[in-house]
Amino acid sequence: MKTRRDMFDSDVRFMDETVFVYGLYHPEHYAHMLFNGLLALYRSVKHYNGTNNSWTYRPHATAISTDRPPLITTEFITRGKDIVADKRNIVTDQQVIVPHAPICFSRAVVGTGAACSLQYCQQPIESSTYASFRKDALSYYVDDGKFENVTNHSAEKDLACVHSMRVMNTLHSNITTRRTIAIINRRSRYITNIQQLIDSLATSSRISNSNYVIKEIDFDHGCSLASTAYLLHDVDILVTPHGSQEGAAVFMKDNSVVCNKVDCVETDLPYAKYILDLHGISLPSDNEIEQCISWTDNIYAIDCMKEKLKAMNAYKDDDYSTLAIAMSYYMKDAPRKVDLSRFIPFIEQVVQEMDEFEREGTSYREICDLHKCCGFDCRYPLEVTVYGSQLDGRLQAWEGESGQWKGGDWQE
């Protein structure tokens, strides 16, 4: 490698700017790109006083997909170039391949500080960073009609989610309150009674004393960061199966609600048998498998399968981990059928409480104190990120005194 004094001045381009050096894992995977990459980079740029002309440099990205392009863009963070080492990472005019002639920057910030909200991280991504990230993204892509300009410079694939969106409005002339509900439907984990869900929400809107704007969103055929921000920026309630696409919630309104584990597992017997066989698990009868994957009598599928296998003398204690993995794969991608008799009253209650929280100016931490900010199995993540009583408080992301969370799970 040449040192500065080994080079002729004509070989070197000097820039009196900061370059931020970062890496990515699975840059085509929305959640990995956003939470382990872009947000940490954004935090670093803000923390080290980057400017609109700062450059970024991505020397390495792991697990690059061969058939899906990276989703990341830094254009709303900085107007400087994003240097990449692999041509597959060039997805906009902002990315440039590493130049042959050296560039010298006045300052370099290497790495993003191992910042995220998981236990192996060293620093949190603060709630204020999320708020600033959302504000800057919406200001660049959405506010003041800017998305129309975005569409004029976007590839068709980047806009597929916008063009495929279905919207239904309820119009009650004597009601002025409006709530926007978005439903993400996927090729896998699809909601089998989606139209009944939409119709039931529309019917219940009068009970909630609100006009509903109901969006059905499909991310499977392409959606850029800009399009994602546009689709979610006005959403109050997001209904979605578990998966990376629920990361789009980062662009939703403050104190909005995400429902990602509603009581809505449908059965897919052929897929369940395929998954069990793939993991080398003996197969009970079709009726017994169907009984287990339908969560009959609220018995977990894995516990049900365990008992069926024991009855066949086909279960050993060390089989549990394999069975757990197999059933988690199935439950992850199983189709969903929403239990409308339970879900619709729940949404009506959520809307009522959202109205109350807005009138009273209730903060997110105060909502957590009321046991209304998180559902099943929330103690540990809340004590890590909100209350700071785990991991020596190093990942506390919300302001306030550290302390034990005294709440219970938010379940209806």
VOPAFI-851759 format. One line per 10 residues: their letters; for each residue x, y, z of N, C-alpha, C. Coordinates in pm, whole numbers, plus 50000, padded with zeros to 5 digits. Layout:
BEGIN
A) X,Y,Z,X,Y,Z,X,Y,Z; ...
END
This chain:
BEGIN
MKTRRDMFDS) 50086,49880,50000,50000,50000,50000,50089,50125,50000; 50052,50222,49918,50129,50346,49915,50099,50432,50036; 50201,50498,50085,50179,50600,50187,50158,50733,50118; 50114,50831,50194,50084,50964,50136,50207,51023,50067; 50325,51008,50125,50443,51071,50066,50497,50993,49946; 50447,50866,49927,50488,50789,49811,50414,50831,49685; 50306,50907,49700,50219,50939,49588,50250,51078,49532; 50240,51085,49403,50243,51217,49342,50111,51288,49369; 50119,51420,49383,49998,51495,49412,49888,51472,49309; 49928,51448,49185,49829,51427,49080,49756,51296,49096
DVRFMDETVF) 49811,51202,49177,49747,51072,49198,49639,51078,49305; 49637,51184,49382,49555,51187,49502,49446,51293,49490; 49327,51253,49532,49217,51348,49542,49193,51372,49690; 49202,51494,49733,49181,51526,49874,49044,51589,49894; 48972,51541,49996,48841,51597,50028,48837,51634,50175; 48801,51757,50201,48792,51805,50339,48655,51767,50395; 48633,51638,50403,48506,51583,50451,48533,51457,50532; 48429,51415,50605,48437,51291,50682,48384,51176,50598; 48451,51062,50602,48399,50940,50542,48361,50844,50655; 48242,50790,50649,48192,50696,50750,48200,50555,50693
VYGLYHPEHY) 48279,50471,50759,48305,50336,50711,48213,50239,50787; 48143,50156,50712,48045,50066,50775,48038,49934,50698; 47977,49835,50759,47956,49706,50694,47809,49668,50700; 47772,49567,50624,47633,49521,50621,47627,49368,50622; 47520,49318,50682,47490,49175,50676,47355,49158,50608; 47350,49074,50507,47226,49052,50431,47162,49185,50389; 47228,49263,50305,47175,49395,50271,47043,49394,50195; 47002,49276,50143,46874,49267,50073,46760,49229,50168; 46793,49199,50293,46694,49159,50394,46655,49285,50472; 46527,49320,50467,46486,49451,50518,46527,49475,50663
AHMLFNGLLA) 46498,49379,50750,46526,49400,50893,46675,49406,50920; 46754,49318,50859,46899,49323,50879,46956,49454,50827; 46913,49493,50707,46963,49618,50650,46930,49736,50740; 46806,49740,50789,46761,49856,50865,46818,49861,51006; 46798,49753,51083,46830,49757,51226,46976,49727,51256; 47042,49649,51170,47184,49619,51193,47275,49700,51103; 47218,49783,51017,47300,49858,50923,47267,50005,50917; 47157,50039,50852,47127,50178,50821,47106,50263,50945; 47030,50212,51044,47006,50291,51164,47134,50317,51242; 47220,50215,51250,47348,50233,51320,47436,50333,51246
LYRSVKHYNG) 47435,50327,51112,47512,50424,51033,47457,50565,51054; 47325,50578,51051,47262,50709,51074,47302,50764,51210; 47298,50679,51312,47336,50722,51447,47481,50771,51449; 47569,50699,51380,47710,50736,51378,47731,50871,51309; 47662,50891,51196,47674,51018,51123,47630,51135,51212; 47518,51117,51283,47470,51223,51371,47562,51244,51490; 47608,51134,51548,47691,51142,51669,47823,51212,51642; 47880,51187,51522,48010,51244,51489,47998,51365,51397; 47881,51428,51398,47860,51556,51329,47893,51551,51181; 47843,51446,51116,47855,51441,50971,47774,51552,50907
TNNSWTYRPH) 47807,51586,50783,47737,51692,50712,47663,51633,50592; 47590,51719,50523,47521,51675,50402,47617,51633,50292; 47744,51666,50307,47843,51631,50205,47935,51517,50249; 47910,51459,50365,47992,51347,50410,47974,51227,50315; 48081,51151,50300,48076,51029,50219,48064,50907,50311; 48024,50797,50254,48021,50670,50326,48099,50567,50245; 48152,50466,50314,48232,50362,50248,48194,50227,50306; 48149,50139,50220,48110,50004,50260,48211,49904,50203; 48319,49876,50278,48423,49788,50223,48380,49642,50216; 48279,49605,50296,48243,49463,50299,48096,49447,50335
ATAISTDRPP) 48031,49355,50268,47895,49314,50303,47891,49162,50298; 47839,49100,50401,47835,48954,50406,47698,48904,50362; 47696,48780,50317,47572,48713,50276,47495,48795,50172; 47565,48838,50068,47501,48913,49960,47419,48817,49875; 47294,48851,49852,47207,48767,49770,47249,48773,49624; 47236,48661,49555,47269,48658,49413,47152,48701,49325; 47031,48704,49383,46914,48736,49300,46833,48854,49351; 46872,48913,49464,46799,49029,49516,46898,49142,49545; 46870,49263,49497,46963,49374,49519,46955,49426,49662; 47059,49493,49710,47054,49556,49843,46942,49658,49850
LITTEFITRG) 46885,49673,49970,46776,49768,49990,46823,49901,50045; 46949,49909,50085,46997,50026,50157,47017,50146,50063; 46988,50261,50114,47024,50386,50049,47054,50488,50158; 47151,50573,50134,47188,50675,50233,47156,50816,50184; 47078,50828,50077,47056,50958,50013,46986,51060,50102; 46904,51014,50197,46837,51110,50284,46923,51146,50406; 47035,51079,50423,47127,51109,50533,47234,51207,50486; 47289,51181,50368,47395,51264,50315,47388,51262,50163; 47434,51371,50102,47437,51378,49956,47570,51327,49901; 47663,51296,49991,47792,51244,49946,47778,51105,49888
KDIVADKRNI) 47881,51060,49817,47879,50930,49753,47892,50817,49856; 47840,50701,49819,47848,50580,49900,47940,50484,49824; 48065,50472,49869,48163,50388,49799,48140,50242,49836; 48133,50155,49737,48113,50012,49762,48222,49934,49691; 48247,49813,49739,48355,49731,49685,48305,49625,49587; 48175,49610,49574,48116,49505,49491,48013,49569,49399; 48021,49540,49271,47928,49599,49175,47784,49562,49203; 47762,49449,49271,47625,49409,49304,47560,49505,49403; 47641,49585,49471,47588,49679,49570,47553,49815,49510; 47572,49832,49380,47536,49957,49315,47389,49950,49273
VTDQQVIVPH) 47304,50022,49346,47160,50018,49318,47103,50156,49289; 47178,50263,49318,47134,50399,49286,47253,50477,49233; 47228,50600,49190,47336,50685,49141,47431,50725,49254; 47390,50705,49377,47475,50747,49489,47592,50652,49511; 47573,50522,49479,47681,50425,49498,47783,50435,49385; 47910,50428,49421,48019,50423,49323,48115,50313,49366; 48177,50249,49269,48274,50145,49300,48403,50209,49350; 48478,50138,49430,48605,50190,49483,48692,50240,49367; 48733,50366,49371,48809,50422,49257,48952,50369,49254; 49010,50372,49135,49151,50331,49122,49243,50435,49185
APICFSRAVV) 49214,50561,49162,49296,50667,49220,49256,50690,49365; 49350,50700,49457,49317,50716,49599,49242,50847,49628; 49159,50841,49730,49093,50961,49782,49136,50976,49928; 49181,51091,49966,49215,51120,50105,49107,51208,50166; 49053,51165,50278,48954,51243,50350,49019,51304,50474; 48966,51417,50517,49024,51482,50634,48995,51405,50763; 48890,51321,50760,48857,51244,50881,48782,51119,50840; 48805,51010,50913,48732,50885,50890,48677,50834,51023; 48551,50793,51021,48490,50727,51137,48467,50582,51095; 48539,50491,51159,48538,50351,51119,48447,50271,51212
GTGAACSLQY) 48346,50206,51153,48253,50126,51231,48138,50209,51284; 48034,50141,51329,47914,50210,51378,47891,50184,51527; 47996,50144,51597,47987,50137,51742,47912,50019,51798; 47893,49913,51718,47818,49796,51764,47687,49839,51830; 47617,49929,51763,47494,49985,51819,47371,49913,51764; 47289,49861,51853,47159,49803,51818,47089,49776,51951; 46980,49701,51948,46904,49678,52071,46911,49533,52117; 47004,49456,52065,47018,49316,52102,47131,49301,52204; 47129,49191,52278,47214,49179,52396,47363,49176,52364; 47400,49140,52240,47542,49138,52207,47595,49276,52168
CQQPIESSTY) 47508,49376,52161,47550,49510,52121,47613,49585,52238; 47693,49683,52205,47763,49760,52308,47694,49891,52340; 47616,49943,52244,47548,50070,52264,47405,50059,52211; 47313,50136,52267,47176,50134,52216,47160,50226,52096; 47055,50203,52021,47007,50306,51929,46894,50376,52002; 46919,50498,52043,46828,50568,52133,46694,50597,52065; 46591,50608,52146,46458,50640,52093,46460,50771,52016; 46542,50866,52063,46553,50994,51993,46615,50976,51855; 46703,50876,51839,46762,50849,51708,46657,50795,51613; 46572,50704,51661,46463,50653,51578,46372,50768,51533
ASFRKDALSY) 46339,50858,51626,46251,50969,51593,46315,51061,51489; 46443,51089,51504,46513,51174,51409,46526,51106,51273; 46553,50976,51274,46563,50898,51151,46432,50905,51073; 46321,50883,51142,46190,50890,51077,46164,51030,51021; 46193,51130,51102,46169,51269,51059,46249,51302,50934; 46377,51266,50931,46461,51298,50817,46418,51222,50692; 46381,51095,50709,46338,51014,50595,46209,51069,50535; 46113,51101,50620,45986,51154,50571,46003,51292,50509; 46090,51373,50568,46116,51505,50513,46174,51496,50372; 46257,51394,50349,46324,51379,50220,46233,51313,50116
YVDDGKFENV) 46153,51213,50160,46077,51133,50064,45929,51167,50053; 45867,51217,50161,45721,51218,50167,45662,51358,50185; 45713,51434,50280,45650,51562,50317,45637,51656,50197; 45530,51737,50202,45506,51841,50100,45499,51784,49958; 45440,51664,49946,45420,51605,49814,45545,51557,49745; 45654,51534,49820,45781,51498,49758,45781,51359,49696; 45687,51272,49740,45692,51136,49688,45661,51132,49538; 45586,51230,49488,45560,51234,49344,45690,51246,49266; 45782,51324,49317,45913,51336,49253,45992,51207,49265; 45975,51136,49379,46043,51007,49397,45996,50908,49291
TNHSAEKDLA) 45865,50906,49265,45812,50810,49168,45866,50836,49028; 45897,50960,48997,45947,50993,48864,46090,50945,48842; 46158,50908,48950,46298,50866,48939,46320,50727,48999; 46214,50647,49007,46224,50515,49069,46198,50405,48967; 46262,50291,48988,46237,50174,48905,46100,50116,48938; 46041,50046,48844,45909,49989,48864,45906,49895,48984; 46011,49816,49001,46016,49722,49114,46011,49795,49247; 46075,49911,49255,46076,49988,49380,45938,50040,49416; 45851,50052,49316,45717,50106,49339,45609,49999,49338; 45649,49872,49326,45549,49765,49314,45453,49764,49432
CVHSMRVMNT) 45505,49788,49552,45420,49786,49671,45320,49901,49672; 45358,50014,49613,45267,50129,49606,45156,50103,49505; 45193,50050,49390,45096,50026,49285,44999,49913,49318; 45043,49818,49400,44956,49704,49433,44870,49727,49557; 44893,49838,49628,44819,49863,49752,44669,49881,49724; 44587,49817,49808,44443,49838,49804,44404,49926,49922; 44316,50023,49898,44274,50116,50003,44123,50118,50012; 44073,50111,50134,43929,50124,50158,43908,50233,50262; 43815,50324,50236,43781,50431,50329,43640,50411,50382; 43622,50431,50512,43487,50439,50566,43452,50586,50580
LHSNITTRRT) 43335,50622,50539,43296,50763,50538,43171,50782,50623; 43192,50820,50748,43081,50853,50837,43079,51006,50850; 42980,51068,50791,42980,51214,50778,42982,51286,50911; 42931,51222,51015,42923,51289,51145,43044,51259,51233; 43146,51193,51178,43265,51157,51255,43387,51224,51192; 43465,51291,51272,43583,51362,51220,43714,51288,51249; 43715,51201,51352,43838,51129,51386,43871,51027,51277; 43999,51020,51239,44040,50924,51137,44158,50842,51186; 44150,50711,51165,44259,50620,51197,44295,50541,51072; 44424,50524,51049,44472,50447,50935,44523,50312,50984
IAIINRRSRY) 44469,50206,50928,44506,50070,50963,44568,50005,50840; 44689,49956,50852,44756,49886,50741,44766,49738,50773; 44745,49657,50671,44755,49511,50685,44857,49463,50583; 44964,49400,50630,45062,49342,50539,45021,49198,50512; 45001,49166,50387,44970,49028,50348,45084,48975,50264; 45126,48852,50292,45245,48798,50229,45214,48673,50149; 45306,48638,50061,45291,48516,49983,45291,48395,50076; 45384,48392,50169,45378,48296,50279,45321,48371,50399; 45270,48300,50496,45208,48360,50615,45089,48449,50576; 45025,48417,50464,44917,48502,50416,44793,48486,50504
ITNIQQLIDS) 44713,48593,50509,44589,48592,50586,44478,48539,50494; 44423,48426,50531,44329,48358,50442,44193,48428,50438; 44157,48499,50544,44027,48568,50545,44046,48720,50543; 44136,48765,50455,44171,48906,50449,44050,48995,50417; 43964,48953,50325,43851,49038,50289,43751,49048,50404; 43730,48937,50475,43640,48941,50591,43698,49032,50700; 43831,49030,50714,43895,49118,50812,43873,49264,50775; 43893,49298,50649,43873,49436,50604,43728,49479,50623; 43636,49392,50584,43493,49424,50597,43454,49443,50744; 43508,49357,50831,43475,49366,50973,43532,49493,51036
LATSSRISNS) 43652,49531,50995,43710,49656,51044,43625,49775,51000; 43580,49772,50875,43497,49882,50826,43368,49892,50905; 43307,49779,50934,43182,49777,51011,43203,49829,51152; 43318,49795,51212,43343,49833,51352,43386,49978,51367; 43417,50046,51256,43468,50182,51267,43368,50275,51335; 43240,50253,51311,43140,50339,51374,43139,50318,51526; 43160,50193,51569,43166,50164,51712,43283,50239,51775; 43394,50248,51702,43512,50318,51752,43503,50468,51734; 43391,50514,51674,43370,50657,51650,43484,50718,51568; 43529,50642,51467,43637,50687,51381,43608,50648,51237
NYVIKEIDFD) 43657,50729,51145,43665,50686,51007,43796,50610,50990; 43790,50495,50926,43909,50415,50903,43954,50427,50758; 44084,50444,50740,44147,50421,50611,44220,50288,50624; 44178,50189,50547,44233,50054,50560,44318,50024,50437; 44447,49997,50459,44539,49968,50350,44578,49820,50354; 44570,49754,50240,44627,49620,50227,44755,49632,50147; 44867,49591,50207,45000,49614,50149,45067,49482,50118; 45130,49474,50003,45205,49356,49959,45348,49400,49929; 45444,49350,50010,45584,49385,49990,45661,49281,49907; 45594,49174,49867,45665,49060,49809,45726,49088,49672
HGCSLASTAY) 45676,49188,49601,45722,49210,49464,45813,49332,49450; 45854,49387,49563,45948,49497,49559,45895,49620,49631; 45985,49685,49708,45947,49806,49779,46074,49875,49828; 46102,49991,49775,46221,50065,49817,46200,50126,49954; 46307,50177,50011,46297,50245,50140,46203,50364,50130; 46212,50438,50020,46125,50555,50001,45979,50513,49993; 45950,50406,49919,45812,50359,49907,45760,50307,50041; 45845,50240,50116,45805,50192,50247,45769,50307,50339; 45851,50411,50339,45822,50530,50421,45690,50592,50380; 45666,50601,50251,45541,50660,50201,45419,50580,50246
LLHDVDILVT) 45427,50448,50237,45312,50363,50272,45279,50366,50420; 45381,50381,50505,45360,50366,50649,45356,50497,50726; 45384,50610,50665,45405,50734,50742,45279,50780,50815; 45161,50744,50765,45036,50792,50827,44961,50681,50900; 45026,50567,50924,44959,50450,50980,44956,50455,51132; 44837,50428,51188,44820,50421,51334,44833,50278,51385; 44780,50182,51310,44779,50042,51352,44828,49956,51236; 44927,49871,51262,44980,49781,51160,44950,49637,51201; 44883,49564,51114,44853,49422,51136,44941,49344,51040; 45027,49257,51093,45125,49190,51008,45166,49057,51067
PHGSQEGAAV) 45189,48956,50982,45253,48834,51032,45396,48864,51070; 45452,48782,51156,45590,48803,51199,45683,48795,51078; 45784,48881,51075,45881,48876,50968,45952,49009,50951; 46050,49010,50861,46133,49129,50846,46052,49250,50801; 45939,49226,50732,45864,49339,50678,45799,49424,50786; 45781,49368,50906,45723,49450,51011,45820,49560,51058; 45946,49553,51014,46039,49661,51041,45996,49792,50979; 45903,49785,50882,45850,49907,50822,45782,49995,50926; 45749,49938,51041,45683,50015,51147,45766,50133,51195; 45895,50134,51164,45980,50246,51207,45932,50378,51147
FMKDNSVVCN) 45856,50372,51039,45807,50494,50975,45666,50532,51019; 45605,50456,51110,45470,50485,51155,45468,50604,51251; 45347,50648,51282,45329,50759,51375,45383,50724,51513; 45406,50825,51596,45446,50803,51735,45335,50729,51809; 45376,50642,51901,45282,50566,51986,45176,50493,51904; 45217,50447,51786,45129,50364,51705,45136,50220,51755; 45056,50132,51695,45042,49995,51746,45073,49895,51635; 45153,49794,51668,45181,49684,51576,45123,49555,51634; 45037,49489,51558,44980,49359,51597,45043,49255,51508; 45137,49178,51562,45205,49079,51477,45186,48937,51524
KVDCVETDLP) 45109,48916,51631,45086,48780,51675,44941,48764,51719; 44852,48809,51632,44711,48792,51663,44677,48644,51655; 44565,48605,51715,44524,48466,51722,44473,48423,51584; 44566,48384,51497,44524,48367,51357,44601,48259,51283; 44633,48147,51348,44705,48042,51279,44606,47952,51205; 44625,47940,51076,44548,47848,50993,44629,47719,50983; 44572,47614,50926,44646,47489,50912,44682,47464,50766; 44800,47404,50747,44847,47364,50615,44912,47228,50633; 44829,47123,50626,44876,46988,50656,44991,46943,50565; 44982,46961,50433,45095,46917,50348,45227,46984,50386
YAKYILDLHG) 45221,47114,50415,45344,47185,50450,45397,47136,50585; 45307,47112,50682,45350,47061,50812,45418,46925,50798; 45360,46837,50717,45421,46704,50698,45556,46716,50629; 45566,46808,50534,45693,46829,50465,45802,46876,50562; 45769,46970,50648,45867,47023,50744,45908,46915,50844; 45811,46840,50897,45843,46735,50994,45932,46628,50931; 45897,46587,50809,45976,46486,50740,46116,46538,50709; 46126,46666,50672,46255,46727,50641,46349,46722,50760; 46294,46730,50881,46375,46727,51003,46385,46588,51064; 46343,46486,50988,46359,46348,51032,46269,46308,51147
ISLPSDNEIE) 46153,46370,51159,46060,46343,51268,45952,46246,51219; 45926,46143,51298,45822,46047,51263,45688,46117,51251; 45604,46068,51162,45477,46134,51135,45361,46060,51200; 45290,46123,51293,45164,46067,51341,45061,46067,51228; 44940,46029,51257,44837,46030,51154,44804,46174,51113; 44744,46186,50995,44707,46320,50947,44615,46391,51047; 44521,46317,51103,44428,46377,51199,44501,46430,51322; 44602,46355,51368,44676,46397,51487,44763,46520,51457; 44826,46521,51339,44904,46639,51302,44814,46761,51290; 44699,46743,51225,44604,46852,51210,44560,46905,51346
QCISWTDNIY) 44538,46815,51440,44497,46856,51574,44605,46941,51640; 44731,46903,51622,44841,46976,51686,44862,47113,51624; 44860,47121,51492,44891,47249,51429,44774,47345,51431; 44657,47298,51475,44543,47389,51489,44532,47446,51630; 44629,47411,51718,44632,47463,51855,44501,47435,51927; 44450,47316,51911,44325,47278,51978,44338,47294,52129; 44236,47354,52191,44232,47375,52337,44352,47455,52387; 44406,47541,52299,44518,47629,52336,44643,47554,52382; 44661,47433,52332,44782,47357,52361,44885,47388,52252; 45006,47428,52293,45108,47462,52196,45135,47344,52103
AIDCMKEKLK) 45160,47376,51976,45181,47272,51876,45295,47179,51914; 45403,47235,51967,45519,47152,52000,45486,47054,52114; 45410,47100,52214,45373,47011,52325,45277,46902,52278; 45187,46939,52189,45094,46842,52133,45169,46735,52054; 45263,46776,51968,45340,46682,51888,45425,46592,51977; 45478,46648,52081,45560,46570,52174,45478,46455,52232; 45355,46483,52274,45270,46379,52331,45232,46274,52228; 45205,46317,52104,45170,46221,51998,45288,46128,51969; 45408,46184,51965,45527,46102,51938,45556,46007,52053; 45534,46052,52176,45553,45964,52291,45459,45845,52283
AMNAYKDDDY) 45336,45869,52242,45238,45761,52230,45279,45660,52124; 45359,45704,52027,45409,45616,51921,45542,45552,51959; 45593,45583,52081,45727,45540,52122,45833,45590,52023; 45811,45710,51974,45901,45767,51872,45962,45898,51921; 45971,45915,52054,46024,46040,52108,46126,46011,52216; 46240,46081,52208,46342,46077,52312,46365,46219,52359; 46415,46234,52482,46431,46368,52539,46517,46459,52453; 46620,46402,52387,46708,46487,52306,46647,46520,52170; 46523,46474,52146,46452,46511,52022,46386,46647,52033; 46381,46703,52154,46301,46825,52174,46350,46942,52089
STLAIAMSYY) 46481,46961,52085,46533,47076,52011,46501,47065,51862; 46513,46943,51807,46480,46923,51666,46332,46948,51641; 46249,46898,51732,46105,46920,51718,46071,47068,51730; 46137,47136,51822,46111,47280,51839,46148,47358,51713; 46262,47324,51653,46305,47392,51531,46205,47366,51418; 46165,47240,51403,46071,47204,51295,45939,47277,51311; 45884,47276,51432,45754,47340,51452,45764,47492,51439; 45879,47549,51477,45895,47694,51461,45899,47731,51314; 45965,47647,51231,45965,47672,51087,45823,47667,51033; 45747,47568,51078,45609,47557,51028,45525,47677,51073
MKDAPRKVDL) 45529,47707,51204,45445,47816,51256,45484,47950,51194; 45612,47966,51159,45658,48090,51100,45590,48116,50966; 45577,48012,50885,45526,48031,50749,45384,47978,50729; 45319,47934,50836,45183,47884,50822,45089,47996,50780; 44985,47965,50702,44886,48067,50669,44813,48113,50795; 44754,48230,50789,44685,48289,50903,44536,48306,50874; 44456,48278,50973,44313,48307,50966,44277,48383,51093; 44243,48508,51079,44218,48593,51195,44088,48552,51264; 44094,48537,51396,43975,48511,51476,43905,48646,51496; 43811,48675,51409,43747,48807,51408,43667,48834,51534
SRFIPFIEQV) 43614,48730,51596,43533,48749,51716,43616,48804,51831; 43746,48777,51830,43835,48829,51934,43910,48953,51886; 43949,48953,51760,44037,49058,51711,43967,49193,51696; 43848,49193,51643,43779,49321,51619,43751,49396,51750; 43699,49331,51855,43683,49403,51983,43816,49454,52038; 43923,49378,52014,44055,49422,52058,44095,49551,51987; 44075,49558,51856,44109,49679,51781,44024,49797,51827; 43897,49773,51855,43810,49880,51904,43863,49935,52036; 43910,49845,52123,43966,49890,52251,44096,49968,52229; 44181,49920,52136,44306,49988,52105,44281,50130,52056
VQEMDEFERE) 44186,50147,51966,44155,50279,51912,44107,50372,52023; 44022,50320,52111,43973,50401,52223,44089,50445,52312; 44181,50355,52342,44294,50390,52428,44391,50484,52358; 44408,50468,52229,44494,50562,52155,44438,50704,52165; 44306,50717,52152,44244,50849,52165,44272,50908,52303; 44260,50825,52406,44282,50872,52543,44428,50912,52564; 44521,50831,52515,44663,50861,52532,44701,50991,52461; 44643,51013,52343,44673,51136,52270,44619,51259,52341; 44498,51249,52394,44440,51363,52467,44522,51398,52589; 44575,51295,52657,44648,51316,52781,44797,51337,52759
GTSYREICDL) 44843,51323,52634,44986,51339,52607,45071,51233,52674; 45023,51110,52679,45092,51001,52749,45217,50960,52671; 45330,50950,52739,45455,50910,52673,45460,50758,52658; 45554,50712,52577,45568,50568,52556,45600,50497,52687; 45691,50553,52766,45725,50487,52892,45605,50485,52985; 45525,50589,52986,45404,50589,53069,45305,50483,53021; 45299,50463,52889,45213,50356,52837,45265,50220,52883; 45398,50204,52887,45456,50080,52938,45423,50061,53085; 45427,50169,53163,45391,50161,53305,45248,50114,53324; 45164,50141,53224,45024,50098,53228,45005,49958,53171
HKCCGFDCRY) 45117,49892,53138,45116,49755,53084,45048,49749,52948; 45065,49854,52867,44996,49860,52739,45090,49880,52620; 45220,49859,52639,45311,49887,52528,45367,49763,52462; 45341,49646,52519,45400,49524,52463,45317,49405,52505; 45311,49305,52417,45227,49189,52444,45299,49076,52513; 45293,48961,52453,45341,48838,52516,45492,48838,52538; 45534,48794,52658,45675,48769,52689,45762,48892,52670; 45726,49000,52738,45792,49129,52715,45886,49175,52825; 45887,49107,52937,45964,49159,53050,46110,49187,53013; 46178,49089,52955,46321,49107,52928,46348,49219,52829
PLEVTVYGSQ) 46286,49220,52710,46316,49331,52617,46282,49468,52672; 46173,49479,52751,46140,49609,52809,46241,49650,52915; 46287,49555,52995,46386,49589,53098,46521,49621,53035; 46549,49569,52915,46673,49603,52845,46665,49744,52785; 46559,49772,52708,46557,49893,52627,46483,50011,52689; 46380,49984,52768,46300,50093,52824,46338,50126,52967; 46354,50022,53050,46377,50045,53193,46524,50035,53235; 46609,49975,53151,46752,49972,53178,46793,49890,53297; 46712,49794,53338,46747,49713,53455,46818,49583,53418; 46839,49559,53289,46915,49443,53244,47042,49491,53174
LDGRLQAWEG) 47142,49403,53168,47268,49431,53098,47333,49559,53148; 47323,49581,53278,47384,49698,53343,47337,49830,53283; 47222,49827,53220,47163,49949,53166,47228,50003,53040; 47320,49927,52980,47396,49983,52868,47312,49999,52742; 47200,49926,52732,47118,49936,52611,46986,50008,52636; 46977,50083,52747,46855,50159,52772,46842,50268,52667; 46732,50265,52594,46714,50355,52480,46617,50469,52508; 46542,50460,52615,46448,50566,52650,46499,50643,52771; 46477,50772,52772,46519,50852,52885,46434,50820,53007; 46493,50836,53123,46422,50809,53248,46508,50726,53341
ESGQWKGGDW) 46469,50723,53465,46545,50647,53564,46535,50498,53536; 46646,50429,53565,46645,50284,53551,46560,50223,53662; 46500,50111,53633,46420,50044,53735,46356,49918,53682; 46309,49835,53770,46243,49711,53732,46107,49741,53668; 46075,49664,53567,45942,49674,53509,45845,49595,53596; 45739,49659,53639,45646,49596,53733,45516,49552,53664; 45519,49554,53534,45395,49526,53460,45377,49380,53429; 45271,49355,53355,45241,49223,53304,45225,49233,53154; 45209,49119,53089,45193,49118,52945,45060,49180,52904; 45063,49250,52791,44942,49311,52736,44875,49208,52647
QE) 44777,49139,52701,44705,49038,52626,44556,49054,52651; 44480,49034,52545,44335,49046,52557,44271,48914,52515
END
